[in-house]
Amino acid sequence: MVVAASNIVIHRAAELWHVTSPVAFPASSGTIRRGRLGERFRFEALSNVGLAIDETTGRILGAGDFHQIKARHEGAKVVDHGDGVILPGFVDAHLHFPQLDTMGSHGKHLIQWLETFIFPAEASFSDAAVAGETAGRFTKELAANGVTTSVVFSSVHPIAAEVLFSAFEASGLRGVVGKTSMDVNAPAAVLLDWRADIEAQEILIKKWHGRHGRLYYAVTPRFVLTSSNDQMKALADLHARHPDTFVQTHISECEGELKSVAQAFPEARDYLSIYEDYGLINDRTLLGHGIWLTESERERVAGHGASVVHCPTSNSFLGSGLLDLKKTCDAGIEVALGSDIGAGTSLSPWATMLEAYKIQAQRSQPLEPESLLYLATLAGAEALHMDGDIGSLDPGKLADFQVISFARKPILHERVTRTRSPAERLFATMVHGDDRILKRLYVAGRCLHDA
Ligand SMILES: [Zn+2]
């Protein structure tokens, strides 16, 4: 059928790669084993491709051979990306806004690293001018790295979350933002009394949660050691009052942390049970790291439908440990990827995918390039229950996509001439790719970044 319409745009490119989900999972599938890598998605690679988009709705009409797509949409405008490759926008499911400028702080394990570098840096985000200037650069960096959706810890200060939401609003990107909650065990400049903390979050949720259909709120206890019993209870109540908010926190990142948690909570069955007992673990919870989860904890995380966000460059940097991705996925846990800057060392999901590969290679479980792309795109969308709208380039989804070009990095350009398949090119791009290869970035069909 020929559809004649002036509001249709066809993006033409040399290739299109995405990971698409062939199986429709029910929305609330806590008991379904969701996380088996490779069993539940299909890598699709098209060449001489056209991606047709309805500019009015921002949604994808279809992708396929350019000439066939062109014939189907007579009169559509064509944007020719030449040698470009179209991919879904990346989902960075765990990172810290106030740590943008502390990446590369040398030589400590988690707790000392927080005390030495991070808490002093985060303290400066009580200043609206500091937070505002950083927020502008933060969202620009996300766009420049092909990240269309991110899940972000702000600092403890309400003003920092407010200006970060404003920066996301202005940028056109999708963002899930949480004001980090801490009221004990840290310097006073990064603590906030739990009552004031809840009051500030009610205001943020009312103003920002669901705004434009692309900004959302996450209830964000940093981790169990920096929140009092009163604060944890209040945060769980807050989430219960607003059950469509997300919850994000950290768990079982390194062994030193496990010891401190065991000392602080001698009665607790294990680390996860502390969050469980407060009612903070459900299918809207994203748990950063989860490297040292026990078998019982993994089973319970899966049972709750909560997700683990794997942050490989951060784990390598702090020496936190090597996540057993196979065991985590085999338990049925949804796993997404996060840069976790500033312990993470790059905002580029290409670097994050490569490090995920290296960590599993250390465990003699090398991942296929398609699985890595899945983790950086559709898996993040699934963890956020946004996979009906984003994460792949299937018809009906919102047109969140990026266009990369090998030619923008000569060593990659040369490398891909020696590849035999899209999967080989995809993997070579993980090794050589960074923000230099991005040509354009689109959210709901609208161009937000043109390099
Ligand atoms: Zn983190």
Residues whose N, C-alpha, C, O or C-beta is under 5 A from the ligand:
A	BS01	ZN	G288 D340
